[in-house]
Amino acid sequence: MATAKKLTENHLSCAICTEVFTDPATLQCNHTFCKSCLLKYINTQPEAVQGKSIRCPSCRQQTKVSNPDSPVEEWVSQLKPSHVIQGLLDDFGPGTKAVEEHVCSECTKQGKTTPATSRCSICDVVYCDGCLKGHNMVPGLCDHEVAHLSDHTKTKVKRRFMCQVHRDKPIELFCKDCKKAICTLCCSIKHRRCKDVDTIESMTSLMTEQLTNKLEQLRIKMTTTNNIITRRTSKIQDVKSNSQTLKDQVTKTQETVMRAILRKEKQLLWQIDKSTDEQLHELQADIQSHEIDLQMYQQQYDVTANAMTSNCEMDMYDVYESMSETSPGNRDTGYRPAAGRVVFTHDLDKLSKAVDELQLGKVEVIHDVSDPESFPILHHTIDCKEAGDRKKPDLFDVTVLTVDDIKVTVVADYDNTSLKTYYTSNLQSFHKQLLLSNGPWQIAKLSESQIFVSVPNSKEIVKVKVTPNPVLVSIIKTSKVYCALACLNPSQLVVSIYEHPHLVDILDMTGKILRSITKGVGNPDYIHVSSSNNLIVSERAVKSLVCVTSEGGAVFTYTPTGVRALSHPWGITTSSSGDIMLVDYDSHKVIQLTESGHFYRDVVTQRDGLEYPRCVCLDGDGLMHVISDRYIKVFKFWRHRMKIWQL
């Protein structure tokens, strides 16, 4: 029957696998699932296993298990389906033979397949013409509402609401104690002790309202879930792209190490060549000296030999006298120390140990700040005090860029009127700075290699290219003293005047004012543009965070009271999921809000070593950079189970 089909599709199907229940299990929230589907779901929720409870996949309500120390499989096996679900499965589930709507129900019982022509809306049964006559002849059935079936009509017959126990009695009452629609006979028999029974008509409006609210809640959940699926799908592409990027970085690191090894090899070969050349030069010089001595000795030998063979005493006396003047015993015998030997000394044990201890880097699973189970850990700190600074650094803003695979931290130092960059390349750390005409206030990121910086006291907005060294590209002269600054889009800037209430200007790239927003905003200290192109501004004067559209339409205002009241709201940023990070200077913390402006948690506090934070930003790796005094403190976000592979 059609009823069985509808029951199977709408009420006897598992929400996880979307198939008809197989071995159903009902949780305390009355939601039912296949036991195998529920077991698979629980195994994807480690926090539920740790909490010794089953979280419903539909409503997230917890179901306590009777024996928490037993395996998860036993938790699920001990769950039983509700009596209603089991009864419906027995009557209409798989294995029950459904009657086709176009075949007469009474004839089917007799093994016939007579086409049906009519339907009784009360009995919810279809009849052929012959069986319909028999139906109408039965006392109590003759007044039932019967409609003719037609293949060409699409008019739906409104069925009467009949009691499932007393099938000829209409449903007229609703027992609020039992939360069940009943007939008058059920009320007098089974519900006579119930205290709150009302007519079905009076319950219809309340039921309609509640179902309407339920539909709206489900619509919101569907939209939210669909957005989550969309973001997760996009995240999959990001994860794949990030994986390839990390592999490229590992390869690049290996190439850097190999270049360092080859450089050492080249130095050693050069030293061998140099030492060898010095040895050869020394030996050649020694040979030349000995050759000169040899020539001299040969000459003396020849003169002496001639004198001895001439039989002339005069020649012999001349040679003898000259020999006494240059006696060989008085000359350098020519024996010099032998040249040194070039040797290469290696320690294979030490080399093997060095190779084993060589670390190309480490692979970590870092969670995003939007992960509700993540918590911050201080990763490293950048000290922005440099030797050439005239004053103590007064840091007003920070951003992080990725230029040619090099992560560059850019910070605005107001008192030293400079824009500073910090980065690491080829295993060496670098610091560069660009002097400006006056103190910089806020940095607006245009791309991974270009930024805008507001210089209010000079009425300037400077464009800077990061190579990763900061290079001045151009200067935009403005007619007003603009402090807060953000990029609305690639061709427009959004700015505000310090201590000038209710004014935010939209500029083009020449500094021309395109329009002004005078409603919805108060006195912005910092401006941030969200992924939905809304303007989020911090207003220290009224201790609020305000979000408006780019046209000035109100989105939300965050002005908490009590223990969560803001004391000094300043820097703002948003995460990839849309969460808002707000710095509260005097309370020493970074606050996390949802995209709609609701408090979520204090994400970083004084307990994490934060003192008077001013600004915050998130980089592409999920690290949070926070200005704290003259330092930039960089935090990672971990879950309790951290994964690190260090090689």
VEXMIMAR-754305 format. One line per field, with one value per residue (C-alpha): residue number from 1; residue in one letter; x, y, z. Coordinates in pm, whole numbers, plus 32768, in hexadecimal, padded with zeros to 4 digits. Layout:
<rs>
i <- NUM,... .
aa <- a,... .
u <- X,... .
v <- Y,... .
w <- Z,... .
</rs>
This chain:
<rs>
i <- 1,2,3,4,5,6,7,8,9,10,11,12,13,14,15,16,17,18,19,20,21,22,23,24,25,26,27,28,29,30,31,32,33,34,35,36,37,38,39,40,41,42,43,44,45,46,47,48,49,50,51,52,53,54,55,56,57,58,59,60,61,62,63,64,65,66,67,68,69,70,71,72,73,74,75,76,77,78,79,80,81,82,83,84,85,86,87,88,89,90,91,92,93,94,95,96,97,98,99,100,101,102,103,104,105,106,107,108,109,110,111,112,113,114,115,116,117,118,119,120,121,122,123,124,125,126,127,128,129,130,131,132,133,134,135,136,137,138,139,140,141,142,143,144,145,146,147,148,149,150,151,152,153,154,155,156,157,158,159,160,161,162,163,164,165,166,167,168,169,170,171,172,173,174,175,176,177,178,179,180,181,182,183,184,185,186,187,188,189,190,191,192,193,194,195,196,197,198,199,200,201,202,203,204,205,206,207,208,209,210,211,212,213,214,215,216,217,218,219,220,221,222,223,224,225,226,227,228,229,230,231,232,233,234,235,236,237,238,239,240,241,242,243,244,245,246,247,248,249,250,251,252,253,254,255,256,257,258,259,260,261,262,263,264,265,266,267,268,269,270,271,272,273,274,275,276,277,278,279,280,281,282,283,284,285,286,287,288,289,290,291,292,293,294,295,296,297,298,299,300,301,302,303,304,305,306,307,308,309,310,311,312,313,314,315,316,317,318,319,320,321,322,323,324,325,326,327,328,329,330,331,332,333,334,335,336,337,338,339,340,341,342,343,344,345,346,347,348,349,350,351,352,353,354,355,356,357,358,359,360,361,362,363,364,365,366,367,368,369,370,371,372,373,374,375,376,377,378,379,380,381,382,383,384,385,386,387,388,389,390,391,392,393,394,395,396,397,398,399,400,401,402,403,404,405,406,407,408,409,410,411,412,413,414,415,416,417,418,419,420,421,422,423,424,425,426,427,428,429,430,431,432,433,434,435,436,437,438,439,440,441,442,443,444,445,446,447,448,449,450,451,452,453,454,455,456,457,458,459,460,461,462,463,464,465,466,467,468,469,470,471,472,473,474,475,476,477,478,479,480,481,482,483,484,485,486,487,488,489,490,491,492,493,494,495,496,497,498,499,500,501,502,503,504,505,506,507,508,509,510,511,512,513,514,515,516,517,518,519,520,521,522,523,524,525,526,527,528,529,530,531,532,533,534,535,536,537,538,539,540,541,542,543,544,545,546,547,548,549,550,551,552,553,554,555,556,557,558,559,560,561,562,563,564,565,566,567,568,569,570,571,572,573,574,575,576,577,578,579,580,581,582,583,584,585,586,587,588,589,590,591,592,593,594,595,596,597,598,599,600,601,602,603,604,605,606,607,608,609,610,611,612,613,614,615,616,617,618,619,620,621,622,623,624,625,626,627,628,629,630,631,632,633,634,635,636,637,638,639,640,641,642,643,644,645,646,647 .
aa <- m,a,t,a,k,k,l,t,e,n,h,l,s,c,a,i,c,t,e,v,f,t,d,p,a,t,l,q,c,n,h,t,f,c,k,s,c,l,l,k,y,i,n,t,q,p,e,a,v,q,g,k,s,i,r,c,p,s,c,r,q,q,t,k,v,s,n,p,d,s,p,v,e,e,w,v,s,q,l,k,p,s,h,v,i,q,g,l,l,d,d,f,g,p,g,t,k,a,v,e,e,h,v,c,s,e,c,t,k,q,g,k,t,t,p,a,t,s,r,c,s,i,c,d,v,v,y,c,d,g,c,l,k,g,h,n,m,v,p,g,l,c,d,h,e,v,a,h,l,s,d,h,t,k,t,k,v,k,r,r,f,m,c,q,v,h,r,d,k,p,i,e,l,f,c,k,d,c,k,k,a,i,c,t,l,c,c,s,i,k,h,r,r,c,k,d,v,d,t,i,e,s,m,t,s,l,m,t,e,q,l,t,n,k,l,e,q,l,r,i,k,m,t,t,t,n,n,i,i,t,r,r,t,s,k,i,q,d,v,k,s,n,s,q,t,l,k,d,q,v,t,k,t,q,e,t,v,m,r,a,i,l,r,k,e,k,q,l,l,w,q,i,d,k,s,t,d,e,q,l,h,e,l,q,a,d,i,q,s,h,e,i,d,l,q,m,y,q,q,q,y,d,v,t,a,n,a,m,t,s,n,c,e,m,d,m,y,d,v,y,e,s,m,s,e,t,s,p,g,n,r,d,t,g,y,r,p,a,a,g,r,v,v,f,t,h,d,l,d,k,l,s,k,a,v,d,e,l,q,l,g,k,v,e,v,i,h,d,v,s,d,p,e,s,f,p,i,l,h,h,t,i,d,c,k,e,a,g,d,r,k,k,p,d,l,f,d,v,t,v,l,t,v,d,d,i,k,v,t,v,v,a,d,y,d,n,t,s,l,k,t,y,y,t,s,n,l,q,s,f,h,k,q,l,l,l,s,n,g,p,w,q,i,a,k,l,s,e,s,q,i,f,v,s,v,p,n,s,k,e,i,v,k,v,k,v,t,p,n,p,v,l,v,s,i,i,k,t,s,k,v,y,c,a,l,a,c,l,n,p,s,q,l,v,v,s,i,y,e,h,p,h,l,v,d,i,l,d,m,t,g,k,i,l,r,s,i,t,k,g,v,g,n,p,d,y,i,h,v,s,s,s,n,n,l,i,v,s,e,r,a,v,k,s,l,v,c,v,t,s,e,g,g,a,v,f,t,y,t,p,t,g,v,r,a,l,s,h,p,w,g,i,t,t,s,s,s,g,d,i,m,l,v,d,y,d,s,h,k,v,i,q,l,t,e,s,g,h,f,y,r,d,v,v,t,q,r,d,g,l,e,y,p,r,c,v,c,l,d,g,d,g,l,m,h,v,i,s,d,r,y,i,k,v,f,k,f,w,r,h,r,m,k,i,w,q,l .
u <- 8000,8060,8057,8166,823C,8219,8262,8396,8417,83C6,83CD,847C,85BC,8708,877A,88E4,88D0,8774,870E,85FE,8667,8736,874C,86D4,8740,868C,8746,86BC,865D,8576,8641,8676,8798,8824,890E,8A23,89FF,89FC,8B34,8BEE,8B83,8BF4,8D4B,8D73,8D2C,8E54,8DD6,8C93,8D5A,8E24,8CE3,8C4C,8B0F,8A6B,8A29,88FA,895F,881D,87E9,893E,888F,895D,88E7,8991,89F7,89A9,8B05,8C06,8D31,8CB8,8D21,8C68,8BD2,8B1E,8A9C,89E5,8976,88C7,87EE,868E,859D,8462,8324,8287,83AC,83BA,8244,8252,8377,82B7,8186,821E,8392,8458,83B8,8254,819E,811F,7FE1,7FFB,7F15,7E7B,7E10,7CD6,7D34,7C14,7C54,7DC5,7D69,7CBC,7DE8,7D50,7DE3,7CAB,7CEF,7C7A,7B8B,7B47,7BE9,7B4D,7BF6,7B97,7BFC,7D23,7CDA,7CA1,7B7F,7B01,7995,791A,79CF,7966,77F9,7840,78F4,77CD,76D9,7788,76E0,77C5,788B,7785,77C2,793B,79C6,7A19,7AC8,7AF4,7C53,7CB5,7DFB,7DB1,7D66,7E6D,7D75,7DD8,7CC6,7CCA,7CCE,7C0F,7CDB,7C6B,7CCF,7DC8,7D26,7BB8,7BCD,7A69,7A99,7B26,7C40,7BA2,7C7D,7DED,7E7B,7F8F,8000,8041,8082,7F9A,7E71,7D46,7BD7,7AC3,7AB5,7C2E,7C04,7AF3,7BAB,7D24,7D49,7C3E,7D4C,7E0C,7DE8,7E21,7D4F,7CEC,7C31,7CF3,7C7C,7D12,7E5B,7E71,7EE3,7FE9,805C,8070,813C,8229,8251,828B,8399,8428,8430,84E6,85DF,8616,863B,8744,87F5,87E7,8876,8983,89D8,89E0,8ACC,8BA7,8BAD,8C07,8D1E,8D9B,8D9A,8E61,8F41,8F89,9018,90DD,9166,91D2,926F,9318,939F,9448,94CB,9561,9600,9698,971B,97B8,985C,98D3,995F,9A13,9AA2,9B14,9BC4,9C5F,9CDA,9D77,9E20,9E98,9F18,9FE0,A05E,A0CA,A17E,A237,A29C,A310,A3DE,A47B,A4D0,A55C,A633,A6AA,A708,A7CA,A884,A8D1,A94B,AA2E,AABA,AAF4,ABAB,AC7F,ACD4,AD3A,AE1B,AEC0,AEEC,AFA9,B085,B0BE,B131,B221,B2AB,B2D6,B39C,B47D,B4AC,B510,B60D,B6A6,B6BF,B765,B864,B8B7,B8F0,B9B1,BAF7,BB11,BB5A,BAE6,B988,B976,B9D6,B8CE,B7C1,B834,B831,B6D1,B65B,B6CD,B609,B4C3,B4E6,B3C0,B3BF,B367,B23C,B0D7,B0D3,AF72,AEC4,AD72,AC46,AB6C,AA1A,A8E9,A7E3,A67A,A58E,A410,A3A4,A23F,A17C,A07A,9FDE,9FB1,9F33,9E34,9DBB,9D9C,9CCF,9BF0,9BBC,9B83,9A25,998D,985D,9724,95C6,94B2,9337,92D3,9163,90AF,903F,8ED6,8EF9,8E36,8F20,9063,9132,9255,93C5,94D2,95A1,96A4,96D6,9760,9812,97DC,98E3,99FA,9B52,9AFF,99BB,99B4,9895,97F4,971E,95B0,950C,93B9,936C,93ED,93A8,9447,948E,9518,960B,96AE,966A,970A,962D,9660,95E3,95A1,9575,952E,960F,9569,9670,9794,96CF,9728,9694,9757,9765,97E0,981B,98F6,999E,9A9F,9AA5,9B05,9A2C,9A0F,9986,994B,9898,980B,9815,96D9,9690,95CB,9549,947F,932F,927B,92E9,91F6,924F,9213,92C3,93D4,94DB,9435,93A6,931F,9385,92D9,93BF,92C5,93A9,9424,92C9,9352,92FE,9438,9442,955C,95DD,9670,9784,97A8,985A,9769,977F,96B9,95E7,950F,9472,9302,92CB,9183,90B4,9071,9132,90DB,9144,9078,90A7,9037,9015,8EA6,8F00,9029,8FC6,8F35,8FAE,8EDC,8F63,8EFA,8F6C,8FF8,8F15,8E1D,8CCE,8BE5,8CBB,8D51,8DC2,8DE3,8F0A,8F8A,90F9,9145,90B4,8F70,8E42,8D3D,8C3C,8C21,8B76,8AE5,89EF,8A29,8B93,8C10,8D80,8E4D,8FB0,8FE5,8F2B,8F1E,8E64,8DCA,8DB3,8C47,8CC3,8C32,8CEF,8D4C,8DC4,8E40,8DCB,8E9B,8DD5,8C8D,8D32,8C84,8CC0,8BDD,8B9B,8AF4,8AD2,8BA9,8A7B,8A51,8938,893F,89A8,89EE,8A7E,8B43,8B33,8B3D,8B04,8B72,8CAC,8CC2,8CA9,8DB5,8EB6,8F89,8F2F,9037,90BE,8FD7,8FFE,8F2B,8F74,8F3C,8DEE,8D7A,8DBA,8E20,8F57,8F49,9064,9000,9130,90F2,906A,91A0,90E4,9074,8EFE,8E65,8D08,8C30,8BF7,8AAA,8B4D,8B08,8C0B,8CBC,8DEA,8F1B,9012,915A,9179,9274,92A6,933F,9442,937E,93B3,92F8,92BA,9272,923E,920F,9227,9213,9300,92C0,9340,9244,9343,92C9,93B2,9367,9416,946F,9545,9678,964F,9589,9515,94C1,93CF,9380,9235,923A,914B,91A2,9234,934F,93F8,955D,964C,97AA,98AF .
v <- 8000,816B,8190,808B,8134,8289,81F9,814C,8283,8383,82D0,8183,81FC,8237,83A3,8332,8232,82A4,8136,8075,8023,7EE9,7E87,7FDE,8083,81A7,82AA,8362,8486,8391,83A5,8250,81D3,808D,7FF9,7FCE,8139,81B4,80EC,817D,82DB,82AF,823B,838D,8446,8402,8507,843E,8303,83C2,8452,82F5,835E,834F,849A,8498,84DF,85AA,867E,8651,85EA,84FD,839D,8307,819C,8099,8001,810D,8026,7F30,7F4D,8042,7F1E,7EB0,8013,8000,7E96,7EE3,7FF0,7F81,8018,80C8,7FFB,80DC,80B7,7F3E,7F20,7FE7,7F18,7DD8,7E53,7F1A,7ED4,7DF9,7CA2,7D23,7D1B,7E72,7E89,7F5A,8086,8031,7ED0,7E92,7E3D,7D48,7C8D,7C71,7BAE,7AB2,7A99,7B77,7CB0,7D77,7EE7,7FD8,80F2,8198,81E5,81F8,831A,8291,8125,8196,8076,8068,7FA1,7F2B,7F75,7E25,7E31,7F9D,7F31,7E34,7F40,802E,7F22,7EF0,7FB2,80C4,80D2,8159,82C1,82AC,83A9,82F9,8397,830B,82CE,8364,835D,84B7,856D,85E7,8658,85D0,8541,85C6,84A2,84A5,847E,832C,8276,815B,808C,80D1,80F7,8175,828B,83DB,847F,859C,85C1,85E7,8567,8658,8571,8454,853B,846D,84B0,83DA,83A2,83CE,825A,824A,8372,82C6,817B,81B4,8325,835C,8397,8494,85F7,86C4,8661,8765,876A,8729,8876,893C,8882,88BB,8A25,89D4,88A3,896F,8A79,897C,88C4,8A0F,8A63,8907,893A,8A84,89E4,88CA,89C3,8A80,893B,88CC,8A19,8A0F,88A5,88EE,8A13,892F,882C,893D,89BC,885A,8813,894E,88EA,879E,885D,8939,8806,8768,88AD,88DB,8778,87BE,890A,885D,8753,8866,890C,87C4,879A,8901,88CC,8793,8857,8966,8863,87C5,8919,894B,87F4,883E,898E,88E0,87E5,8903,89AE,886D,8830,8999,8973,8834,88E5,8A13,8942,886A,899E,8A2A,88E0,88CD,8A37,89F5,88B8,8962,8A81,8989,88CF,8A14,8A6D,8918,8931,8A7A,89D6,88B3,899D,8A4B,8901,888D,89C5,899D,882F,887C,898E,88B0,8786,8859,88DF,8783,8702,8832,87DC,8953,89A4,8B0B,8A99,89AC,8AC1,8BAB,8AA3,8A4D,8BBB,8BF1,8AAD,8B29,8C6A,8BB2,8A77,8989,8962,8AD3,8AC3,8A52,88DE,8900,8815,88B2,8821,8749,87E1,8786,8686,86E5,85F1,85DA,856C,84EA,845D,836D,8332,84A8,84D2,83BB,8454,85A9,8514,845F,85A1,8671,8708,8782,87F7,876C,871C,877D,876C,88CA,890E,8A4F,8B3C,8AF5,898D,898C,8889,893F,89FF,8AF4,8AA9,8BB3,8B4F,8C66,8DD8,8EED,900A,9145,9213,9259,92F4,9426,947D,95D3,957B,944B,93A0,940A,9301,935C,9246,90FD,9027,8EF2,8EC2,8D9E,8E1E,8D17,8C09,8CE2,8D41,8EB3,8F5A,90CF,91B5,932C,93DA,9528,95D2,956A,95D5,9493,9361,922A,90D3,8F8C,8E4A,8D15,8CA9,8B95,8B4A,8CB4,8DBC,8F19,9068,9193,92DC,93FE,9559,9628,979A,9760,9649,9538,94CE,93B0,92C0,9256,9120,9148,9007,8F1B,9014,916A,9227,9382,9434,9562,967E,976A,9886,98B5,988A,976C,9608,955F,9433,9340,9213,90F9,903F,8FC9,9111,9238,931F,9462,945F,9598,9693,96F5,9855,9873,99A0,9915,9875,9706,9603,94C4,9423,92EC,9278,9261,91CF,91E4,9344,93DD,942C,9461,955A,9619,9752,972A,97C2,9838,9791,96F7,9712,9602,965C,957F,95EC,958D,9547,96B8,9723,97AE,9786,96B3,96B1,96CB,95F4,96CC,95D8,9497,94E2,95B2,95FC,94E6,94A5,9378,92F9,919B,9123,8FC8,8EBD,8F26,908B,9114,921D,91BB,92E1,92F6,9426,9463,9598,94D7,9385,92D2,9207,926A,91BA,926F,922F,92F2,93D4,9413,931F,9291,9124,9107,91C0,910B,91CD,90CD,9129,909B,8FC8,8FBB,9133,91B9,92A4,9310,9264,9291,91A8,90C4,8FA1,8E7C,8D0B,8C3D,8BC9,8D2D,8D36,8E8C,8EC5,9005,908E,9123,91EB,9227,90CB,9028,8F3B,8EE6,8E9B,8DAE,8DFD,8D45,8DD8,8E61,8F14,8E28,8DE0,8C94,8C90,8D4C,8CAE,8D42,8DE4,8E63,8CFB,8CBF,8DD0,8EE8,9049,9176,90E8,91E1,912A,8FCA,8F13,8DAB,8D21,8C17,8B04,8B55,8BFE,8D2B,8E59,8F48,9091,9099,91C2,91C3,9054,8F8C,8E4E,8D31,8C23,8ACB,8A1D,88B1,87A5,86C4,85C1,866E,85D6,8639,8592,8623,85C0 .
w <- 8000,7FD9,8152,817C,8076,811B,8272,81EE,813E,824C,8399,8377,82CF,837F,836D,8343,822A,81AB,818A,8242,83A5,83D6,8545,85C0,8707,87AC,8880,89AF,88CD,880E,86CD,862D,8556,84D3,85D7,84D8,8466,85CD,861F,84F4,855A,86C3,864D,859D,86E3,87CF,88C6,88EE,893A,8A3B,8AD0,8AF2,8A3B,88E4,8839,8754,85E8,85B9,86F2,87A3,88EA,89BF,8A13,8B43,8B21,8C2B,8C31,8BD1,8C04,8AFD,898E,88AD,87EE,892D,8967,881C,8838,8983,88DF,8880,8784,87FD,8803,86FC,860A,8641,860B,84CA,8450,849B,83DE,82C2,82BB,81CD,81A9,81BB,8073,8010,7F45,7E0F,7E0D,7CBC,7D26,7DF4,7F59,7F92,7E4B,7EA4,7FDD,7EF7,7E10,7D05,7C65,7C15,7BBF,7CCC,7C76,7DC9,7F15,806E,811F,8276,8242,816C,807F,7F05,7E6F,7D20,7CCA,7D48,7E96,7EC4,7EBC,7FCD,8096,807E,80ED,823A,8355,83DB,8296,81AD,821C,81DF,80ED,7FA5,7E7A,7D1D,7C9D,7B50,7A94,7A0C,7B4F,7C44,7D4E,7EA0,7F7A,80DB,81C6,830A,8447,84CE,860C,85D7,86EE,86A3,852B,8501,8600,8595,8658,871E,8854,88B3,89FC,8A63,8B7B,8A88,895E,8887,87A1,880B,87CB,88CE,890E,8954,8A3E,8B07,8B18,8B20,8B77,8C7E,8D86,8CAF,8D2F,8BF4,8AC5,89C4,887A,873C,86AF,87CE,87A5,862E,8642,874E,868D,854B,85FA,8691,8547,8496,8593,8567,83EE,841B,8508,8413,82F7,83BC,8414,82A9,8237,8342,82F4,8180,81C1,8295,817D,8083,8164,81A5,802F,7FF7,8118,8069,7F43,8031,80E5,7F9C,7F26,8078,8069,7F1D,7FA0,80D1,7FF6,7F21,805D,80D3,7F7F,7F8A,80E8,8073,7F4E,8040,8118,7FE5,7F73,80C9,80B0,7F4E,7FC7,80D7,7FD6,7EF4,8016,8070,7F05,7EEC,802A,7FA0,7E58,7F10,7FFE,7EDC,7E0E,7F36,7F5B,7DE9,7DE3,7F0D,7E72,7D20,7DCB,7E89,7D46,7C9A,7DBF,7DB2,7C39,7C67,7D6E,7C81,7B6B,7C5B,7CD5,7B6E,7B14,7C43,7BEE,7A87,7AED,7BF7,7B0C,79FB,7AF4,7B6A,7A0A,7985,7A44,7A86,7BEE,7BB9,7B4F,7C73,7D6B,7CD4,7CFC,7E56,7EC6,7E39,7EDD,802E,7FFC,7F9E,8062,8036,81AA,81CF,80DF,8117,80DB,8044,8130,8186,8240,8160,80EF,81BD,8147,8105,81B2,81D5,832D,834A,846C,83E1,8535,856C,8407,8430,8575,84D1,83B5,84AD,8571,8439,8445,8302,83C7,8467,83EF,84E0,84E2,8551,8590,853D,864F,85E4,865B,87A5,883D,87E6,88E1,88B1,88EC,88C9,879A,878D,87D5,86F7,87AC,86DC,8794,8698,86C6,85F4,86AA,874A,8834,88CD,87C0,87C7,86EB,8658,8560,84D3,83A3,8307,8194,80C9,7FC2,7EE2,7FE8,80F6,821C,826A,83A8,8374,849E,84BA,85BC,8605,86E1,8604,84CA,841A,8377,83E0,833C,83D5,8312,82F5,81B1,8177,82EC,833D,83E7,8357,83C5,82E1,830F,8247,82E3,82B0,82D3,8415,84F2,843C,84CE,841D,8309,81F6,812F,7FB8,7F4A,7FC0,7F4F,7F6E,8096,80E9,8229,82C3,8335,83DB,844F,82E9,824F,8181,811F,809B,7FB4,8002,7F41,8014,7F5C,8083,80D4,80EE,7FBF,7F9E,7E60,7E75,7F62,7F64,7FEC,80AB,8111,826F,838A,8350,8453,842E,82D9,821A,80B2,804F,7EFB,7E0A,7DA0,7EDF,803F,8176,8277,83AD,8460,85BF,86CA,85C3,860E,850F,83D9,8300,819F,806D,7F93,7E3E,7E07,7DCE,7F1E,7E8D,7F73,7EBF,7FD9,8153,8258,836C,840B,84CA,8524,8645,8677,85D2,864A,8565,8433,83A2,826A,8292,8184,814B,810C,8250,8317,847B,854E,86B4,8776,88AA,8912,893E,8983,8867,872E,860E,84C3,83A1,822D,813A,8109,827D,82C8,8429,844D,85C4,86EE,87FD,8946,8A5F,8BCA,8D17,8D27,8BAB,8B7A,8A8E,8B25,89FC,88B0,87A0,8692,85C9,84D9,845C,842A,82F0,8380,83C5,853E,85C3,869A,8768,883F,8990,89FE,8B73,8BBB,8B1A,8A34,88D6,88C4,87C5,8740,8646,84EE,8569,868F,87B2,88BE,888F,8978,89F9,890B,8991,8AE9,8BE5,8C55,8AFF,8B3B,8A92,8B19,8A89,892C,8819,86CF,864A,84FF,8482,837C,8276,835F,846F,8552,8619,862C,874A,879C,890D,8978,8893,883A,873E,87E8,86FD,8774,86E6,8723,878C,87F5,891A,882F,8778,864A,85F8,8509,8528,8427 .
</rs>
